[in-house]
């Protein structure tokens, strides 16, 4: 607890960029939820644009829209 899953179109993400992303997400979660950094897990998954609707938008955004704390503008 907690787990963050980030899905994105394929782009090159360096190890340094991943470290910065992890640090920023960790700090935000620690501040918001008051948990220890050791219990946070983060996944980064590239999804092809042609697969986005079926793999991400429909099951995770549309179907679970009541859970979104930030909705996309598309």
C-alpha positions as CSV (number, residue, x, y, z in Angstrom):
1,X,0.0,0.0,0.0
2,X,-0.1,2.3,-2.0
3,X,0.6,1.2,-5.6
4,X,0.9,3.7,-8.5
5,X,0.6,2.4,-12.1
6,X,1.6,4.8,-14.8
7,X,0.7,3.9,-18.4
8,X,2.0,6.1,-21.2
9,X,2.7,6.1,-24.9
10,X,6.1,4.6,-25.7
11,X,8.9,7.2,-25.2
12,X,12.5,6.9,-24.1
13,X,12.8,7.3,-20.4
14,X,16.3,7.4,-19.0
15,X,17.3,5.8,-15.7
16,X,17.9,9.4,-14.3
17,X,14.4,10.4,-15.4
18,X,12.9,7.4,-13.8
19,X,14.8,8.2,-10.5
20,X,13.4,11.7,-10.6
21,X,9.9,10.5,-11.3
22,X,10.1,7.9,-8.5
23,X,11.4,10.6,-6.0
24,X,8.6,13.0,-7.0
25,X,5.8,10.4,-6.7
26,X,7.2,9.1,-3.4
27,X,7.3,12.5,-1.9
28,X,3.8,13.4,-3.0
29,X,2.4,10.1,-1.7
30,X,4.3,10.4,1.6
31,X,3.0,14.0,2.1
32,X,-0.6,13.2,1.1
33,X,-1.1,9.8,2.7
34,X,1.5,9.9,5.5
35,X,2.9,6.5,4.7
36,X,6.5,5.2,4.8
37,X,8.5,5.2,1.5
38,X,9.1,1.5,1.9
39,X,5.5,0.6,1.3
40,X,5.1,2.4,-2.0
41,X,5.4,0.6,-5.3
42,X,5.4,2.2,-8.7
43,X,5.0,0.6,-12.1
44,X,5.8,2.3,-15.5
45,X,4.2,0.6,-18.5
46,X,4.4,1.7,-22.2
47,X,1.2,1.2,-24.1
48,X,1.1,1.5,-27.9
49,X,-1.3,4.3,-29.1
50,X,-3.3,1.7,-31.1
51,X,-3.9,-0.2,-27.9
52,X,-4.7,2.7,-25.6
53,X,-8.5,2.7,-26.0
54,X,-8.8,-1.0,-25.3
55,X,-6.1,-1.5,-22.7
56,X,-6.2,1.8,-20.8
57,X,-9.1,4.2,-21.6
58,X,-12.0,1.8,-21.5
59,X,-11.0,-0.4,-18.4
60,X,-9.2,2.2,-16.3
61,X,-10.5,5.6,-17.2
62,X,-14.0,5.2,-18.6
63,X,-15.2,2.3,-16.4
64,X,-13.6,3.7,-13.2
65,X,-14.2,7.4,-13.8
66,X,-15.8,7.7,-10.4
67,X,-12.3,6.9,-8.9
68,X,-10.3,9.5,-10.9
69,X,-8.9,12.4,-9.0
70,X,-7.8,14.0,-12.2
71,X,-9.6,13.2,-15.5
72,X,-8.0,13.6,-18.9
73,X,-9.3,16.4,-21.2
74,X,-9.9,14.1,-24.2
